[in-house]
Amino acid sequence: MMMQYDIVIVGGGPAGLAAAVAAKESGCDSILILERDNELGGILNQCIHNGFGLHTFKEELTGPEYADRFIQQVKELQIEYKLNTMVMDISPERVVTAMNRDDGMFLITAKEVILAMGCRERPRGALNIPGYRPAGIFSAGTAQRLVNIEGWMPGKEVVILGSGDIGLIMARRMTLEGATVKLVAELMPYSGGLKRNIVQCLDDFDIPLKLSHTVVDIEGKEHITAVTIAQVDENCRPIKGTEERYTCDCLLLSCGLIPENELSTSAGVELSRVTGGPVVNESLETNIKGVFACGNVLHVHDLVDYVSEEAKKAGETAAKYVRGEITDNRGKTIAIRAESGVRYTVPTTLNPDAMDDLLTVRFRVGDVYKDAYVSVYFDGERVQHKKKRIIAPGEMEQVILQKKQIMQYPELSAITLKVEEV
């Protein structure tokens, strides 16, 4: 069976929903959302804590409430969507192969494709922890689903490895459900989560956070009974004599997120070696014409509000392509480079003729900096120099580029973002 749509959006989470709404409101009627789960909303459905929506809706919402705002817009705008539908392949010609129980295997030809598949947790197998492989070891996201949606408690005595935002939030959640969270151990010398989550989820509940520590042994054959943690040196190697043993019946892993980009690879999309997500221009278009990316499949965000903002941009631009307002967005290209503490930027290139009046460039740093400057250089000339009290890897940063300023540099070849210490 062959279907035809102007825009096909892969993923019905916060990014896919926001992109669909923006595309519809921009005048495109032929839109289809493909979602592999049995309901729209994505990961937000299991994020029952509040803190969402402060930027987008100017009020504090839970994850399901935030998702529902967009789900209702999708329904009111009569945007088509298919649930329980697995996308198997996307070709460079924008032919989407998908399947579900009702339609079987089917093909969709799309004028534009928006990638919004989100991200997944880094697997434990990549951590190389010595010891047995007993029951009682979960990723933090799996534990979150078990507790919040399925009503199961993974354990009563908990150790958490990794201080990503999901791990921090689950430290609080498990405590509120009656478990004892003994500590959160973090391999790096800094937390991977938001400062507010450290305060609200750990400090407020007297849960210790041990930086530069990792799990070096797991005890228990049938079920986990204890773990041993140790301090690590600057090369992340355990230091002998610093071992501490903690009895527990549950180990949660919060060791980072990975953009879900297998489909992007099959489409021929170029991926960043730093983020694992697509390399995009100012319109969030990949190297494959007519294929856009937004949300956590592009790079892992700290706030869902930024996901929605980014997805809106992708949806609006895809709709402009459909209407013929943009025919080729690959004219003059200016590289956006990350140097001196900046790990990556999104986007990585821009066409000044195609950009909006203002362009938000988001980035993360690779270390903790205090009283440092975020600087922007046009070739060798510094044009922005903003002081920040603290810059940390767990917090996404951004700079705003102005089109009128860029146009004043007709020979500009590269824009460079740097962290400059005092």
N, C-alpha and C positions, 0 to 999 in steps of 0.2 A: 504494500500500500504506500502510495506517494502523496505527501501533503505539501502545501506551499504556504509559507508565512513570510511577512516582511521581516519580522524580528523574532528570533527564537532565543529565549533566556534559559540557560542551563543552571538550575538551582532556584528553589523557592524560599530561601532564607531571607534575612534582612536586605542583603544586596540585591538579590533577584527581584524581590517585591518592589523596592524603591526604584530600580531601573525600569521595571514594567510600568509603574505609575507615571514616572517622568516621561517615558516614551509615549504613553497614551495621551497625556496632557499636552504633549508637543505635537499632537496631530496624527499620530500613527495608530491605525485601528487594527491592523493585522499582527497581533502579538500572541505568542504562546509561551507559557512557563512550563518547564519540565521539572518535576520534583520527585525524587526517588522515595521519599518518606510517605506516610499515609496522611499527612497534613502539611499545610504551609506553615512557615515560621522558622524552620531550621533549628539551630542550636538554642535560639531564644526560648523555645518551649520548655526547656529544662532549667532555665536560668530564672528561678522564681524570686531571687533577691531583687531589691530595688536598686536605683542608681542609673537607670536608663532614661533617655529622652530629655535630659536637661538642656541640650543644645537644640534638638530638633523640635520638641513640643513645649519647651520652657516649663516642664514639670517633671517630677520624679516618678518613674513608672517601673514596674517589674518587667522582666524579659517577655513573658507572655502578653502583658498589656501593650508593650511597645510593638510586638509583632502584630497584634490584633488591629492596631491602628492602620497598618499597611494592608493587612488582609481585607479589612472592610473597604478600603479604597479600591483594591483590586476587584472586589465583588461589585461595588457600586459602579465602577467604570466598565464592568462586564468584560474584563480581560480573561481570556481563556487560559486554563491551566490543566495539566494532567498530573495526578498523584500516582504513587506506586509505579513510577515510570523510570526505568534505568536507561540512561544514555550510554550507548556502547561505543560510539565513535563519532568524531567530527572530522570531516575531510577538509583539506585546504580550500576546496570549492564551496565550503559552507553547506555541505550535505550532512545532516544529522541522522544517525542511526540510533533508534531507541526501541524499547520493548516494554510491554506490560501485559497483564493477564487478559485484558479486554481486546486490545488491538493486535496482540502478538508482536512480531517484529515489523517495524515500519520505518520509512524514510521521510525526512522533511527537508525540502530545499528552502533555504533562508537567504534573504538579501543581506541581513546582518545577524551576527550571533554575539550574544553577550555571555561571557563566562562568569558565573557567580556560584561556583561549587563550594566555596568556603574552604575550611582547612581541617586537618585531623591532628590527633595527638601523636607526638613522637613515640614510637614503640619502645617497650622496655628492652627488647633485644639489642637495640643500639647502645645500651648503657653499659653492657659488659660487667654486670654485678656478679661477683663470685657467690657460690652457695647453691642450695637446692632450688627447685622450681615448684614450691608448694602452692596450694590454694591460699587466697587471702590477699593477693597482690592485684591491684586494679590501677588503671589510669584514673586520674582525677575526674575526667569527664564521664567515664563509665560509672564511677561511684556516684557522681551527681545525678545521672539518669536513674540509677537504682534507687536512690533515696527520694528524689523529687517527683519521679513519675511512676515508678513501679512499687514504691513503698517497702523496699528492702534495706536493711542496715548491713553494710559490708563488714563492720566490726565494731568492737567496743573500746579497744586500746589501739590507737592509731599513730603511726609515724608517717610523715609526708616528706618525700624527696622532691625537691624543686620548689621554687617560690614564684612560679608563674601565677597569673591572676586566678586561674581555676583552682589551683592548689590552695591559695590563700583563702578563697571563698569557701572551699570545702572544709578547711580547718574550722571556720566559724560554723558552718552548717552541721558538721559532725558533732561539734560541741553542743549546739542547740538541741540536737537529737539525743543527747545523753552520753555520747562517747567521750573518752578522754584522749585528747590530742597531745601527745607527749612532746613533740617538737616538729619544726619544719627545718630540714637541712637543705642548704643551697650550695652547690659546687662552686659557684662564682663568688667573688668578694662583694657582690652587690645583688640585690633582689631583682628578679625578672618581672615583678609586678608593679602595679601602681602604688604610689605612696599611700593613698587613701585606703587601699585594701590592706596594707601592712598595719596601719593604725586601727582600722575598724574590725579587721578579722583576726589579728594576732595580738596587738597591744591591748585592746579592750578586753580580751579574754585571757590575758597572761600566758599566751602560748609562745614559747621561746623560738626565735629564729637564729639558727647557727649558720653564719656565712662561711664560705671556704671549707665546707664539710660535705662528705658524701657517704653513702652506704658502702661498706667494704665486705659485709658478710650477711647472709640470710640464713636463719636457722629454721628447721622444721621440714619434715618430709611430706606428710600428708597436708598439713596446714601450717602456715607461718606461725612461729612461736616467739621469735626475737630477731632483732637486727643489730648489727654493730656499725657505728658510724665512726669516721676519723677525720681529722683536719687534713687539708691538702695544702701543698706548697704552691708556688707561683706557676708551676707547670701542671697543676691539678693532679699531682701524684700524692697518695696518702702518706702522711708522716707517721712513722712508727712511734709507738708510745703515746699516741693521742686517742687511742680507740676508746669508745664508750658503748656499752651494751644496753639496749632497751628491749624489754619484753613487750610484745604487741601481737595482736591477732589480725592486723590489717596494715598493709603498706600501700600508700597512694603515691602514684608517680605523676608529677607535674613538671615535665622536663622539656617543655616547648611544644610549639605547634608547627605544622608543615602545610603549606598551601596544597590543595588537592588538584594536582595538575597533570594527571595521566592523560586526560582527554585533550588538554592543551598540547601536550607533546605529540599526540597522534595527528593533530591538526597542523603540525609544523611550527607551532608558536615558539619563539625564542624565549628561554627562561633565564632569569638572573641567577648567578651562582651564589649570591648573598641571600636573597629573599626566598628563592625557590619558586617565585611567581613570574608571570610574564614581564617582559620588557615592553613598556608602553610609551606613547608620546603624550602630548598635552591633552589630547582628546580621549586618552585611555585606550587607544587603538594599538593592537599588537603589530608585529611585523607582517601578519597575514591580513590583507586588506578586508575590511568588513567584519573583523573579529575583535571584540572589545573585552576587557577584563575589569572587574571591580570587586571590592570587598576583600575578604580574607584569602581568596584565591589569588589575589594580586600581591598582597603583603599583609602580614598579620597586624591587625589593628588593636588598639587598647580600648577604644570607645566605639560602640555601635553607631553613635551619631555620625562619626566620621565615615563609617561604612555607607550609611544612607546618603550622605552628602556626595561621596565619590560615585555611588551608583546612579544618583540623579544625573550627574554629569555624563556618564556612559549612556544612559537612556536617552537623554536629550540629543546627544551627538549622533547616536544611531538613527534616531528619528529624522534628523537633518539629512543624513545620507539617503534615507528612504525617499524623502521629499525632493531630493536632487539639489538641495541647497549647498551641499558639499559634494564635489565630484572627485577631487583628489587632494588628500591632506598631506601629501608627501613632497612638498616643495623644499624651500630652504630649511635645513636642519641645524639647530644649535644644540650641542651636547650639554647635558647637565651632569656635572661630575661631583663625586663624593670624595673628599680628601680630609686628612688631618683630623681624625676622630669621627667623621661622618661615615657610617657604614654603607649606606645606599640612599638613593633618592627615588621618589615616584612623583612625576615621570622622570625618564632619563634623557629625553630629547624634547624639543619643542620647535614648532614652526611659527614664527612670530605673526605671519599673515593669518594663520588659522586660530590662534589663541584668543581667548576672551580678554576683556580689559584687565582682569586680574587672574592670575594663575597661582593656585596653592601648591607648593612643593613640600611634600611630607618626607620625613627622614627619621632615622634612629642613629644614635651614637653608639660607640663600642666600649665606653667606659663611663665612670662617674666623674663629672667635672663640676667644680664649685667656683662661682664668680668668674665664669668664662664668657667668651663672646661667640655668638654665631655670626659668621661673616659670609657675605656673598660677593664674589668677584666676577666682573665682566672681563674676560681674558685676564689681564694683569691688574685691572683697576678695581679697588674695593668700593662697592656701592651700598652695602649694608653692613652694619657693625652693631649688633644688639647684645647687650649684656644680659646674662641669665644667672640667677643666683645659684641654681643647680640644674644640671642636665644629666639624665640617667638613661640607661638602655631600656628600662621598663616603660618610659614615657615617650610617646611619639611627639616629635617636634615638627614645626612647619615654618616656612617663610613664604611671603607673598611677593610675586613678581608682577610688575606693571608693564603692560604692553607699550604704553607711550614711552616709558623709559628705555625699553629694549629697542624700540624703533629709532632711538637717537644714536644707536651704535650699528650702522649698516654693515660693518665688517665683522661684527661679533661672531666668534666661532665656538666659544665655550663659556658656560656659566658654572662656577665652582663654589660649592658649599664647604666651609671649614669650621672647625671649632678652634678658637684661638684663646689660649690661656693668658692671663695677665702677666 
